[in-house]
């Protein structure tokens, strides 16, 4: 555990220290977001936060590759994840600067998934009716689709200062807990690469968040959102699409379905926001990727919450889905239900306080106008 903590701490420190310099580079290069009608922020803010994340990841990988335990995680899969992440980050840099069209971005995301496939990161089976071994072409197709869905889910949820950064950190922490227990405690060698990747993702997000939390000094942009989405999807595939569910169950898991459920519960909030956005836009006769102000965070803001309160609520909802599933894999189900209920109760307290604060502000404003 100490080596993984060192890995996360190094990634966090590097990202925190590199981000101010990247902010200046982004402004000089014209990679900033002008104000739009649907935006919440009121100041012109640079993007390219993904570049500082990638630099932190690259330097961290280079440094920790010599550690006794973490060094064992470097192999074909880790190489593929790094190369695919590099490709998707460069694509995001171009999009942040030149606003690439959707087709170009989708093609780039598919190519990044192809890099993963070339390095053995692929869904091999699904835990359905025991073990359902997938034909190679079906596994490859599902891998590409899953990678693209997660990338765009993270991109869609990136609508408030610090929102996507914190949500991804929570998701990565849940994946890390699951993979660490499999790799170190239960001896699943394939869980080494996702343990490394998710530890780095947690560190990157923690280091970037002070610059990105409201009021944000820099946005992660598509370079960051697509990079984080790809890293999360790759970690999920190497964890749940390649580890034998029967072996996991023999180690004490509550259900063979947990490996299948884990990616969808850990990523529940981004995936739910993506699904709802596509459904309402198609129902309204618009493009599923036409921007609007009806995301989950917009709806919570409309209840009277501030940006920070809304962000915290969505953090808690992410944790409410993510952590209980991981707990259920290694502990009795009642413990996971208690944990999820406690987190949900805390989110209701935050929402309630936000509504009370909003009503108080409205009353004070009304009295001052009178």
C-alpha positions as CSV (number, residue, x, y, z in Angstrom):
1,X,0.0,0.0,0.0
2,X,2.8,2.4,0.8
3,X,4.1,2.3,-2.8
4,X,0.6,3.0,-4.2
5,X,0.2,5.9,-1.7
6,X,3.6,7.2,-2.9
7,X,2.5,6.9,-6.5
8,X,-0.7,8.8,-5.9
9,X,1.1,11.5,-3.8
10,X,3.7,12.0,-6.5
11,X,1.0,12.3,-9.2
12,X,-0.9,14.8,-7.1
13,X,2.2,16.9,-6.3
14,X,3.3,17.0,-9.9
15,X,-0.1,17.9,-11.2
16,X,-0.5,20.6,-8.6
17,X,2.8,22.2,-9.4
18,X,2.6,21.9,-13.2
19,X,-0.9,23.3,-13.6
20,X,-0.1,27.0,-13.1
21,X,2.5,26.8,-15.8
22,X,0.1,25.0,-18.2
23,X,-2.5,27.6,-17.5
24,X,-0.2,30.3,-18.8
25,X,0.7,28.2,-21.8
26,X,-3.0,27.6,-22.6
27,X,-3.8,31.3,-22.5
28,X,-0.8,32.2,-24.7
29,X,-1.9,29.5,-27.2
30,X,-5.5,30.7,-27.3
31,X,-6.8,27.5,-25.7
32,X,-9.5,29.2,-23.5
33,X,-13.2,29.0,-23.3
34,X,-15.2,32.1,-24.3
35,X,-18.5,32.7,-22.5
36,X,-21.5,31.0,-23.9
37,X,-25.2,31.3,-23.0
38,X,-25.3,27.8,-21.4
39,X,-22.2,28.3,-19.3
40,X,-22.2,28.8,-15.5
41,X,-18.9,30.6,-15.3
42,X,-18.6,34.3,-15.9
43,X,-14.9,34.7,-16.7
44,X,-12.8,33.6,-19.6
45,X,-10.9,30.5,-18.4
46,X,-8.1,28.6,-20.0
47,X,-8.4,24.9,-20.8
48,X,-5.6,22.3,-21.4
49,X,-5.8,21.0,-17.9
50,X,-5.4,17.5,-19.5
51,X,-1.9,18.5,-20.4
52,X,-0.8,19.0,-16.8
53,X,-2.5,15.7,-15.9
54,X,-0.7,13.8,-18.7
55,X,2.7,15.3,-17.7
56,X,2.1,14.3,-14.1
57,X,1.1,10.8,-15.3
58,X,4.1,10.4,-17.5
59,X,6.6,11.5,-14.9
60,X,5.0,9.4,-12.3
61,X,5.1,6.3,-14.4
62,X,8.7,6.9,-15.2
63,X,9.6,7.4,-11.5
64,X,7.6,4.5,-9.9
65,X,8.5,1.9,-12.5
66,X,11.6,1.1,-10.4
67,X,9.6,0.4,-7.2
68,X,9.6,-3.3,-6.1
69,X,5.8,-3.8,-6.0
70,X,4.4,-1.1,-8.3
71,X,7.1,-1.9,-10.9
72,X,5.5,-5.3,-11.5
73,X,2.4,-3.5,-12.8
74,X,4.3,-2.3,-15.9
75,X,3.8,-4.5,-18.9
76,X,2.0,-4.7,-22.2
77,X,-1.4,-3.5,-20.7
78,X,0.1,-0.5,-18.9
79,X,2.1,0.5,-22.0
80,X,-1.1,0.4,-24.1
81,X,-3.0,2.4,-21.6
82,X,-0.3,5.1,-21.6
83,X,0.0,5.2,-25.4
84,X,-3.8,5.4,-25.8
85,X,-4.0,8.1,-23.1
86,X,-1.3,10.1,-24.9
87,X,-3.1,9.9,-28.2
88,X,-6.5,10.9,-26.7
89,X,-4.9,13.8,-24.8
90,X,-3.4,15.2,-27.9
91,X,-6.7,14.9,-29.7
92,X,-8.3,16.8,-26.8
93,X,-5.6,19.5,-26.9
94,X,-6.5,20.1,-30.6
95,X,-10.2,20.1,-29.7
96,X,-9.7,22.6,-26.9
97,X,-7.9,24.9,-29.3
98,X,-9.7,24.4,-32.6
99,X,-13.2,22.9,-31.6
100,X,-13.0,19.8,-33.7
101,X,-16.3,18.4,-35.1
102,X,-18.0,15.4,-33.4
103,X,-17.1,12.9,-36.1
104,X,-13.4,13.6,-35.8
105,X,-13.6,13.2,-32.1
106,X,-15.5,10.0,-32.3
107,X,-13.0,8.6,-34.8
108,X,-10.1,9.6,-32.5
109,X,-11.8,7.9,-29.6
110,X,-12.2,4.7,-31.6
111,X,-8.6,4.8,-32.6
112,X,-7.6,5.2,-28.9
113,X,-9.6,2.2,-28.1
114,X,-7.9,0.4,-31.0
115,X,-4.5,1.1,-29.3
116,X,-5.8,-0.5,-26.2
117,X,-6.9,-3.6,-28.2
118,X,-3.4,-3.9,-29.8
119,X,-1.9,-4.1,-26.3
120,X,-4.3,-6.7,-24.9
121,X,-6.8,-4.4,-23.1
122,X,-10.0,-6.1,-24.2
123,X,-13.2,-7.6,-22.8
124,X,-12.7,-11.3,-23.0
125,X,-15.7,-12.6,-21.2
126,X,-18.8,-11.5,-19.2
127,X,-20.0,-13.0,-15.9
128,X,-23.4,-14.1,-17.3
129,X,-24.7,-17.6,-16.4
130,X,-21.3,-18.4,-15.0
131,X,-18.7,-17.4,-17.6
132,X,-19.7,-16.3,-21.1
133,X,-16.6,-16.3,-23.2
134,X,-16.9,-13.8,-26.0
135,X,-15.8,-14.3,-29.6
136,X,-12.8,-12.1,-30.3
137,X,-14.7,-9.7,-32.7
138,X,-17.6,-9.3,-30.2
139,X,-15.1,-8.6,-27.4
140,X,-13.3,-6.0,-29.5
141,X,-16.5,-4.3,-30.5
142,X,-17.8,-4.1,-26.9
143,X,-14.4,-2.8,-25.8
144,X,-14.5,0.1,-28.3
145,X,-18.1,0.9,-27.4
146,X,-17.4,0.9,-23.7
147,X,-14.3,3.1,-24.0
148,X,-16.2,5.6,-26.1
149,X,-19.2,5.7,-23.8
150,X,-17.1,6.3,-20.7
151,X,-15.1,9.0,-22.4
152,X,-18.2,10.9,-23.4
153,X,-19.9,10.3,-20.1
154,X,-17.0,12.0,-18.3
155,X,-17.1,14.8,-20.9
156,X,-20.8,15.3,-20.4
157,X,-20.6,15.6,-16.6
158,X,-17.8,18.2,-16.9
159,X,-20.2,21.1,-16.4
160,X,-19.3,22.8,-13.1
161,X,-16.0,23.8,-11.6
162,X,-14.4,20.7,-10.1
163,X,-17.3,18.5,-10.8
164,X,-15.8,16.0,-13.3
165,X,-12.4,16.1,-11.5
166,X,-14.0,15.1,-8.1
167,X,-16.3,12.5,-9.6
168,X,-13.5,10.8,-11.5
169,X,-11.3,10.9,-8.3
170,X,-14.1,9.1,-6.4
171,X,-14.6,6.6,-9.3
172,X,-10.9,5.9,-9.5
173,X,-10.7,5.5,-5.7
174,X,-13.4,2.8,-5.8
175,X,-11.7,1.0,-8.7
176,X,-8.4,1.2,-6.9
177,X,-9.9,-0.3,-3.7
178,X,-11.4,-3.2,-5.7
179,X,-8.2,-3.8,-7.8
180,X,-5.8,-3.5,-4.8
181,X,-7.7,-6.1,-2.8
182,X,-7.7,-8.4,-5.8
183,X,-4.0,-7.9,-6.7
184,X,-2.4,-7.6,-3.3
185,X,-4.7,-9.4,-0.9
186,X,-6.2,-12.1,-3.2
187,X,-3.2,-12.5,-5.6
188,X,-4.9,-11.7,-8.9
189,X,-1.9,-10.7,-11.1
190,X,-4.1,-9.0,-13.8
191,X,-5.3,-6.5,-11.2
192,X,-1.8,-4.9,-11.0
193,X,-2.2,-2.6,-14.0
194,X,-5.5,-1.1,-12.9
195,X,-4.2,-0.6,-9.4
196,X,-1.4,1.5,-10.8
197,X,-3.5,3.4,-13.3
198,X,-6.3,4.3,-10.8
199,X,-3.8,5.3,-8.1
200,X,-2.3,7.7,-10.6
201,X,-5.7,9.0,-11.7
202,X,-6.7,9.7,-8.0
203,X,-3.4,11.6,-7.6
204,X,-3.9,13.6,-10.8
205,X,-7.4,14.6,-9.8
206,X,-6.4,15.5,-6.3
207,X,-3.6,17.7,-7.5
208,X,-5.7,19.4,-10.2
209,X,-8.8,20.0,-8.0
210,X,-7.4,23.0,-6.1
211,X,-7.0,24.8,-9.4
212,X,-10.3,23.6,-10.8
213,X,-12.7,23.9,-7.9
214,X,-15.0,26.9,-7.8
215,X,-14.0,29.5,-8.8
216,X,-11.9,27.6,-11.3
217,X,-8.6,29.0,-12.6
218,X,-8.3,26.4,-15.3
219,X,-10.6,23.8,-16.9
220,X,-9.6,20.3,-17.7
221,X,-11.1,20.7,-21.2
222,X,-11.6,17.8,-23.6
223,X,-7.9,17.0,-23.2
224,X,-8.5,16.2,-19.5
225,X,-12.1,14.7,-19.8
226,X,-11.2,12.3,-22.6
227,X,-7.9,11.3,-20.9
228,X,-9.6,10.6,-17.6
229,X,-12.5,8.8,-19.4
230,X,-10.1,6.6,-21.3
231,X,-8.0,5.7,-18.1
232,X,-11.2,4.8,-16.2
233,X,-12.6,2.7,-19.0
234,X,-9.2,0.9,-19.4
235,X,-9.0,0.2,-15.7
236,X,-12.6,-1.1,-15.7
237,X,-11.9,-3.4,-18.7
238,X,-8.7,-4.9,-17.2
239,X,-10.5,-5.4,-13.9
240,X,-13.9,-6.7,-14.8
241,X,-13.6,-8.0,-18.4
242,X,-10.5,-10.1,-17.9
243,X,-10.7,-11.5,-14.3
244,X,-12.5,-14.9,-13.9
245,X,-15.7,-14.1,-12.0
246,X,-15.8,-17.7,-10.6
247,X,-12.4,-17.2,-9.1
248,X,-13.5,-13.9,-7.6
249,X,-16.6,-15.5,-6.1
250,X,-14.5,-18.2,-4.5
251,X,-12.5,-15.5,-2.8
252,X,-15.6,-14.3,-1.0
253,X,-17.5,-12.0,-3.4
254,X,-21.2,-11.8,-2.8
255,X,-22.2,-12.4,-6.4
256,X,-20.8,-13.4,-9.7
257,X,-22.6,-10.4,-11.1
258,X,-20.4,-7.9,-9.2
259,X,-17.7,-7.7,-11.8
260,X,-20.3,-6.9,-14.4
261,X,-22.1,-4.4,-12.2
262,X,-19.0,-2.6,-10.9
263,X,-18.2,-0.3,-13.9
264,X,-21.9,0.7,-14.1
265,X,-22.3,1.5,-10.4
266,X,-18.9,3.2,-10.0
267,X,-19.7,5.3,-13.1
268,X,-23.4,5.6,-12.4
269,X,-23.7,9.4,-12.2
270,X,-21.7,10.1,-15.5
271,X,-23.5,7.3,-17.3
272,X,-26.9,8.4,-16.0
273,X,-26.3,12.0,-17.0
274,X,-25.2,10.9,-20.5
275,X,-28.2,8.6,-21.0
276,X,-30.7,11.2,-19.8
277,X,-29.1,13.9,-22.0
278,X,-29.3,11.7,-25.2
279,X,-32.9,10.6,-24.4
280,X,-34.3,14.1,-23.9
281,X,-32.5,15.6,-26.9
282,X,-33.6,12.9,-29.3
283,X,-37.2,13.2,-27.9
284,X,-37.0,16.9,-28.6
285,X,-35.9,16.3,-32.1
286,X,-32.4,17.6,-31.5
287,X,-28.9,16.2,-31.9
288,X,-28.0,14.0,-28.9
289,X,-24.8,16.1,-28.6
290,X,-26.5,19.5,-28.8
291,X,-25.7,21.3,-25.6
292,X,-28.4,22.4,-23.1
293,X,-28.9,23.4,-19.5
294,X,-30.8,20.4,-18.3
295,X,-28.0,18.2,-16.9
296,X,-28.2,16.8,-13.4
297,X,-26.0,19.7,-12.1
298,X,-28.3,22.2,-13.7
299,X,-31.4,20.6,-12.1
300,X,-29.7,20.7,-8.6
301,X,-28.7,24.3,-9.2
302,X,-32.3,25.2,-9.9
303,X,-33.2,23.9,-6.4
304,X,-31.3,26.8,-5.0
305,X,-27.9,25.2,-4.4
306,X,-24.7,27.0,-5.1
307,X,-22.1,25.6,-7.4
308,X,-20.0,24.2,-4.5
309,X,-23.1,22.7,-2.9
310,X,-24.2,21.1,-6.2
311,X,-20.7,19.7,-6.7
312,X,-20.6,18.2,-3.2
313,X,-24.0,16.6,-3.7
314,X,-22.9,14.9,-6.9
315,X,-19.7,13.8,-5.3
316,X,-21.8,12.1,-2.6
317,X,-24.2,10.5,-5.1
318,X,-21.2,9.1,-7.0
319,X,-19.8,7.7,-3.7
320,X,-23.2,6.3,-2.8
321,X,-23.2,4.1,-5.9
322,X,-19.5,3.4,-6.1
323,X,-18.3,2.5,-2.6
324,X,-21.1,0.1,-1.6
325,X,-20.5,-2.1,-4.7
326,X,-16.8,-2.4,-3.8
327,X,-17.7,-3.2,-0.2
328,X,-20.2,-5.9,-1.4
329,X,-17.4,-7.6,-3.2
330,X,-15.5,-8.3,0.0
331,X,-17.9,-7.9,2.9
332,X,-21.6,-8.8,3.8
333,X,-24.2,-7.0,1.8
334,X,-25.7,-5.3,4.8
335,X,-22.5,-3.4,5.3
336,X,-22.7,-2.0,1.8
337,X,-26.4,-1.1,2.2
338,X,-25.6,0.8,5.4
339,X,-22.7,2.6,3.8
340,X,-24.8,3.6,0.8
341,X,-27.7,4.8,3.0
342,X,-25.4,6.9,5.2
343,X,-23.9,8.6,2.2
344,X,-27.3,9.3,0.7
345,X,-28.5,10.7,4.0
346,X,-25.6,13.0,4.0
347,X,-26.4,14.3,0.5
348,X,-30.0,15.0,1.7
349,X,-28.6,17.1,4.5
350,X,-26.5,19.1,2.1
351,X,-29.4,19.6,-0.2
352,X,-31.7,20.7,2.7
353,X,-29.2,23.2,4.0
354,X,-28.7,24.5,0.4
355,X,-32.5,25.1,0.1
356,X,-32.7,26.8,3.5
357,X,-29.8,29.1,2.6
358,X,-31.4,29.9,-0.8
359,X,-34.7,30.8,0.9
360,X,-32.9,33.0,3.4
361,X,-31.0,34.8,0.6
362,X,-34.3,35.4,-1.3
363,X,-36.0,36.7,1.9
364,X,-33.1,39.1,2.6
365,X,-33.1,40.3,-1.0
366,X,-36.9,40.9,-1.0
367,X,-36.7,42.8,2.3
368,X,-33.9,45.0,1.0
369,X,-35.8,45.8,-2.1
370,X,-38.8,46.8,-0.1
